[in-house]
Amino acid sequence: MREFVLYSRKGRTDSKFTSLRAAGRLDVVHECIVASLFLSHGIRRNVFFHALLSGPPFPPLHLCIDGSRLRNAPTDQGAWKEILRNVLSGKFHPGLNVDKTSFEALLKAKSNEAPIYVLEEGGKNILEVDIGKNPVFVLGDHIGLPRKVEVFALRYGEKVSLAKQPYLAASCINIVNYLLDRKAILS
Ligand SMILES: C[S@@+](CC[C@H](N)C(=O)[O-])C[C@H]1O[C@@H](n2cnc3c(N)ncnc32)[C@H](O)[C@@H]1O
């Protein structure tokens, strides 16, 4: 099992939007969903993806996607605009759940059962970190983690870096998935 937790500063918390980009950059959330959960012609059944949506009008909202139960989900942005609109208006989609769990409560709960890694350029080189079982990776959106959120996350997790360059959030997820896939092959 592996989990990704994306903190979305402005991600909209209702279904009243015309484009994902205009909805507080839910397009970034979509990119991270695809990077977390999709293989070519397949879904990563061993992944949970979480987005903490902190935009108007009802923050915070916790969107959770369980790869083992996800169905009827192509990868394109148009399809996810409809899927996100549906779940944000209270409709059901297999594998998706929306609730009022806060970032702080989620991390606290996860820290009891899994190692937490906070992705940040300035952290420890991930290649030198012995990633534990069922890891949880926390990352920021296009702007990055708010300072307060990062400080809170570091009470429970370790800061790890993929490189000195700032990557797109979805690229970070792709890299982590690749490294964990390689590790699984080699071990
Ligand atoms: C688009 S980046 C945001 C960059 C923003 N300039 C910042 O200072 O955070 C989104 C998120 O990806 C993660 N990230 C980006 N580059 C990284 C790297 N080289 N190593 C680890 N995490 C990275 C961080 O969690 C960051 O908050």
The ligand as an SDF file (V2000), in Angstrom:
LIG
                    3D

 27 29  0  0  0  0  0  0  0  0999 V2000
    4.9750   22.6420   -7.8360 C   0  0  0  0  0  0  0  0  0  0  0  0
    5.7360   22.2340   -6.3270 S   0  0  0  0  0  0  0  0  0  0  0  0
    5.6130   23.7430   -5.5100 C   0  0  0  0  0  0  0  0  0  0  0  0
    6.8540   24.4760   -5.6520 C   0  0  0  0  0  0  0  0  0  0  0  0
    6.8460   25.6900   -4.7970 C   0  0  0  0  0  0  0  0  0  0  0  0
    7.7450   26.6230   -5.4480 N   0  0  0  0  0  0  0  0  0  0  0  0
    7.3280   25.4200   -3.3740 C   0  0  0  0  0  0  0  0  0  0  0  0
    8.1710   26.1720   -2.9120 O   0  0  0  0  0  0  0  0  0  0  0  0
    6.8420   24.5240   -2.7030 O   0  0  0  0  0  0  0  0  0  0  0  0
    4.5400   21.2780   -5.5180 C   0  0  0  0  0  0  0  0  0  0  0  0
    5.0190   20.3760   -4.4430 C   0  0  0  0  0  0  0  0  0  0  0  0
    5.8120   19.3470   -4.9970 O   0  0  0  0  0  0  0  0  0  0  0  0
    6.7800   18.9140   -4.0610 C   0  0  0  0  0  0  0  0  0  0  0  0
    8.0910   19.0400   -4.7010 N   0  0  0  0  0  0  0  0  0  0  0  0
    8.4070   19.7650   -5.7890 C   0  0  0  0  0  0  0  0  0  0  0  0
    9.7060   19.5750   -6.1310 N   0  0  0  0  0  0  0  0  0  0  0  0
   10.1990   18.6770   -5.2460 C   0  0  0  0  0  0  0  0  0  0  0  0
   11.4820   18.0550   -5.0860 C   0  0  0  0  0  0  0  0  0  0  0  0
   12.4890   18.3320   -5.8810 N   0  0  0  0  0  0  0  0  0  0  0  0
   11.6340   17.1730   -4.0690 N   0  0  0  0  0  0  0  0  0  0  0  0
   10.6040   16.8750   -3.2420 C   0  0  0  0  0  0  0  0  0  0  0  0
    9.3780   17.4280   -3.3660 N   0  0  0  0  0  0  0  0  0  0  0  0
    9.1660   18.3200   -4.3380 C   0  0  0  0  0  0  0  0  0  0  0  0
    6.6100   19.7620   -2.8200 C   0  0  0  0  0  0  0  0  0  0  0  0
    5.7750   19.0480   -1.9070 O   0  0  0  0  0  0  0  0  0  0  0  0
    5.8880   20.9760   -3.3630 C   0  0  0  0  0  0  0  0  0  0  0  0
    5.0940   21.5870   -2.3690 O   0  0  0  0  0  0  0  0  0  0  0  0
  1  2  1  0
  2  3  1  0
  2 10  1  0
  3  4  1  0
  4  5  1  0
  5  6  1  0
  5  7  1  0
  7  8  2  0
  7  9  1  0
 10 11  1  0
 11 12  1  0
 11 26  1  0
 12 13  1  0
 13 14  1  0
 13 24  1  0
 14 15  1  0
 14 23  1  0
 15 16  2  0
 16 17  1  0
 17 18  1  0
 17 23  2  0
 18 19  1  0
 18 20  2  0
 20 21  1  0
 21 22  2  0
 22 23  1  0
 24 25  1  0
 24 26  1  0
 26 27  1  0
M  CHG  2   2   1   9  -1
M  END
$$$$
